[in-house]
Structures are given as C-alpha cells and as structure tokens.
Amino acid sequence: MMLFRRAIASAPRLQAAGADTPAGRSLWADARARFLRNRAAVASLAILGLVIAFALFGQHFAVWNNEEIDWAMLGNVPQVGGPSLSNGHYFGVDETGRDLFARTVQGTRISLMVGIVGALISVVVGTAWGATAGYVGGRTDQVMMRIVDLMMSIPYMFVLILLLVVFERSLIMLFVGIGLISWLDMARIARGQTLSIKNREFVEAAIATGVRRPVIIWRHIVPNLLGVVIVYATLLVPSMIIFESFISFLGLGVQEPSTSWGALINAGAQNMRNETPWMLAFPLAFFVVTLFAFFFLGDGLRDALDPKDR
C-alpha cells in the first residue's frame, strides 16, 4: 500500500518531466538537418536555383531575341561584339551577330531539360525494373538482369550517335536515345537494395496479411529506395548534360536555330582564333558551375541519407 501511494504521488512529477522531453525526429527530419549543416551542398542548391531561374525567366530580361541578328555587329564582331550594357548584348554576340545572352538562356533551358528528363526516365524505369527483379527473384530475376547485362555491353555513346545519324536529329530522338540506355545502372542499384529489404519484418508482415506482390513493391519496397534513388538522380543529371553537350559538340545534337551548352561551347571554341573569348567563356561557365553544383548536391544528399551516419 505504501508503494502504491508513492507511485500516485510521483505520477504528476513524471507527467511534468515527460512534458519537457523533446519529441523524437523522423529519419527525414534528421537527414534534412544534416544536409543543412553541409555548407557546400546548401550553396550548390542555391546556385542550381539561380541557374534554373535564369533558364525560366532570363528571356524576359533579354533585349534581343535569340534568333534576331544585330546587323550593326555583323562583320565586325571581334571589335565591337563583346559584352555591353549599352546595346543590350549583356554577353556579347556570336559570329553571326545574334545575342549571346538570349542564346545562353535557350541553351541552359534545353541542356537542363535533357538532363532532368533523362534522369527521370532512368529513375522511373530503372527503379521499377530493379525492384521487380530483386523482389520476385528466381528465374525472373536472372532473365531480367541478363537483359540489363546484355544492354550494358553495347557502347552507350555508339548507340546514341547511331540513332541520331540514322533517324532525324531532333530533341525527341535525343530523349529516346538517352532513355533507352540510361536506366541500366539504376536498375542494378535498385535490385541490390531490394535484395536487402525484401526479407525485413514489414515486408514479411505484408506477405502474411495477403498483400499482393505489385502492392508490396509499390508501397513497401520503392519508398525504402527513395534515399538511394534521390542521390543517384542528382548525380545522373550532370551525366546526362555531359552526354548531350558532347553530342551537340560533335554537331549531332540540338540543331539550329535551337542551341544548347554543347553547341554554344563548340561555336565558341571554333571562334577562339577570332579573338572572341566571350563566346566560349559564358556558356562554359554555366556548364562547369552547374555540373559542380550537381556533384556537390549529390555528395551532400548521400551524406545526409546514408544510414550509417544516422
């Protein structure tokens, strides 16, 4: 009886102490806090935000259209075609007298679109393929992964160049070529992660309650792959941009009057002997800064979402 009275007397104190106990944070909240402590990753995220804003709204600040020719500059570009605020050519003009600022805006828009769309295709197709193969297992897993190995044995750049040479060279064909091969690495990553998840308690509980395989993959497997998928996607976007820039540098990518970073860098490199360094400097600066920002962002997300660091 004495112990019972002491327990009743101490109950208010325990409730007051419990009220002062801080609530636990979720894994995503903990990852967000760790990401915000990474200055390089946060700065990279801010830089990417500025680059995206430049691509979306930069055209509203351009005095000239990306296809409009300044006839006063034509034929005298090395002498008077450099960057200037007085005539509205903020980045100067190219060899044909077109405004480089407006063309850099267009090139940024197309290069980012190719990188983001290519990464989305890779993430969606690769995650679905790898999660299905890893969870089903058995002969299905062997067949699906042998298909991936067979496709990975084909040189990626050769397939992309062949498609662009045989078929029409357009942005749509560029997306098709990138989407055909870019998901293979994501499929292998998703399969490996699925093999480590499929035998956990929550998956076994779902099986015991009669949940169907597609529902288990969609509701239990895929959400637990999001950390790896997000990190890989941020590292995949710059790879897609590099592929597109290389193809455009070879003259097989985006065709005139459209342009991209690769096409602008190619044009700037060809005109370096004409003493027009601004034609190469501005698109190359956007290209390099964006790639480094994506890489630093990917490293920051990897450190924040790594289960070993939690």
N, C-alpha and C positions, 0 to 999 in steps of 0.2 A: 504493500500500500504506500509506503514511503517513497519507493522508486516511482510509482505511478504519479504521485503528487509532484515530485521533482521534474518528471517529464512534462507535465502540464505547465508547470511554472516556467520551464525553459523554452516552451514552444514559441511564445512571442519573440524571444530573442533570436531563435533560429529563423523565424519568418523575416525579421528585420535584417538579419545577416544575408538571407537569400535574396532580399530585395536589392541589396547593394552589390550582389555578384554580377559581374558583366556577362551579358549573353554571348554565347559562342558564335563565331563567324563561320559562314559556309566556306567550302573549298574555293568557290569562285570569288568570294569577297577577299579571302586570303591571297589568292592569285592576283587580284586587282591591286591590293595594297603592295604586294611585292613588285608588281610591274611599275607602279607609280614611283617606287624608290629607285628604279633604273633610269637615270637621267638621259642616257644615250637613247634608250627606247622611247621615252616620252618626247624628247626633242625630235626624233625621227618621225613619230606620229604627227607632231605639229608641222614638220616640213612636208610630209605627204599630204596633209590637209591643205597647205598652201598650194602645192602643185595641182591638186585636184580642183581647188577653187580657181586657179589660173586657167585650167583646161575648160572649166564650165563657164566662167564669166569673163575670161580675158578678152573675148571677141568684142564685148561691149566697150572696152577701153581702147580698142584699135581705131585709128583714124582711117586706115586704108583697109580695103578688102583683101583677102588672101590671094585672090586671082587678079586683082587690079594692078596694072602696070603704071608706074610713075615715069612718063616719057621724058621728063626733065633729067632723070637719073640714068636712063638707058644710054649706053655707050661711054659713060663717064663714071662708072660705079667705083673704081678704086680711089678716085679723087674725092668725090662728094657723096658716096653712098654709105658712109659709115653711120653709126648711131647718132641720132639727133632728135631733140625735143621740139625744135622749131618747125620742122617739116612733118612731124608726126611719125617718123620712122624711128621708133624707140630702139630697135635692134639693128637698124640699118636696112638695106635692101639686098636681094640676091643678085645673081648675074644678069637676070632679065628685068630688073627694076621692080620686082614685087616686094611688098613689105614683109620683112623677116619676122617681125613681131606677130603679125596675123598668121603667118605660116607656122611659126613655132607653137602658137596656140592650137592650130589644127593638128600639127604633128604630135603634140602632147596628148590631145584628146584621142587620137587614133591609137597611139602606142599604149596608153593606159587601157583603152578598151580591149585591145588584143590581149594584153597581159591579164586583165581581170577576167575576161570571158574565157580565155584558155585555162586559167586556174580554176574557174567554176566548173568547166567541163571535166577537168581532171579530178576535182574533188568529188563531184556527184557520181560520175561513172566509176571512178576508182574505188571510192568508199563502198558503193553498192556491190560491186564485183568482189572486192576483197572480203567484205563482211559476209556475203553469201557463201563464198568458197570456204572461209575459215569456220563458219558455224556448221554448215551441212557436213563438211568433211568427207572422208572416204573417196570413192571413185570420182564423185562430182568435184571435189577439191582438186584431185590430181589432173582431171581434164581441164578445168578452168585455169589452173596455174601453168599447165603446159602450153596452153594458148598464149598466156602472157609471156612465157619464156620465148616462144617462137616469134612473137611480135617484137620482143626486145632485141632479138638477134638481128633484126633488119635495121640498118643505119637510119636513124630518125631524120637527119638533115637530108639524106638522099631521097627519102620518101616525100618529104615536103617539097623539095625542089622539083622532083619528077611530077608531082601533082600540079604544081604551078606552071610547069612547062607544057605538059600535055593538055591540061584544061585551061580555061580562061583565068588569067591572073587578076583576081579580084579579092576584096576583103572577105567575102563569103568563103571562097576557096581557101583563103589563109586560115580562117577559123576551122574549116573542115580538116585541113591538114594537121593543124595543131591538136585538134580534139581527137584525132584517130590514134595518136601515139602517146600523148602527154599523160594519160591516166594510168599507165602501166606501173610506174613506181608507186603511185598512191595505192594501187590495188595490192601490191606486195606488203606495203606498210600496214594497210587496214587488215589484211589477212593475219599478219603476225600479231597484231594487237588483239584481234578477235580470238585467236587461239588461247591467249592468256586470260580472256574474260569469260569465255563460254562455260567454264566449269565452276564459276563462282556461285555463291549461295543464292543470290537474287535470280540468276538465270535458272538454276535448278528449281527454285520455288515457282517460277513462272511455268516451267515444264510440268511440274506436279499438279498445278491448277488447271492444266489443259489448254494453255495458251498456244496458238499456232505458231509455226516457225517464222512466217513473214512478220507477224506482230512482235515476236521476240527480237528479231533482228532490228526492226524499226524503232521499237520502244526501249529496248534494253541494251542492245549491242551498239548501235550507232551513236546514241547520246554519250556513251562512255568513250567513244573515239574522237569526240569533238576537240579535246585538247590537242591531240596529235594532228588532227586534220587542220585546225586553225594555224598551227605553227608551220606545217608543211605548205599550206596555201600561201602564207606570206613569203616563204622562200621560193615558191613556184612562180609567183607573178614576175619577179625580175628575170627569171629564166625565160619566160615567155616573151618578155620585152627584148631580151638579148637575141632570141631566135628571130623575132620579127625584124629587129634592126639589122641583123646580119643578112637576112633575105632581101630587105629593102636596099641595103648597101650594095648587094650584087645586082640590083635592078630588077628583081623578080617579085618584089612585094607590092606595096601600095604604088599605084600608078598615077601619073599626072591627070588632072590638076590636084588630086589629093596628095598628101605627104605624110611622113612620119619622122620620128627622130633618126632612124637609119638613113632615110632618103636625104634628109637635111644634112646629116654628117657626111654622107657621100658627096653631096654637092659642095659642101664647104671644103672638104679635103681636095677635091679636084680644082678648086679655085684658089688654093693657098699660094700658088705661084703668081697670082694676080694681085697679091698684097691686099687681100680682103679677109683678115683673120676673124672678123666678127661673124662671118657666115658659118664658121666652124665652132667658134667659142660658145655662142649662146645655146644652140641645140645640144652640144656636147656637155655643157654644164648642167642642163636639165637632165640629161641622160644619166650622168655619173651621180649627181646628187640623189636622184630618185632611186637608183639601184642601191646605193649605200644606205639610204633611209629604209628601204625594204629589208635589207640584210640585218641592220641593227634592230629593227622592229621584230623580225623573226627570232633573233637571239634573245631579245627581252621577253617575248612570249614563251619561248622554250624554257627559260629560267623560271618564269612565273608559274608555268603549268606543269613543271617537272615534279612528279610525285615524290621523288627522292629528296627534294628540297623543302617539302611541306613539314 
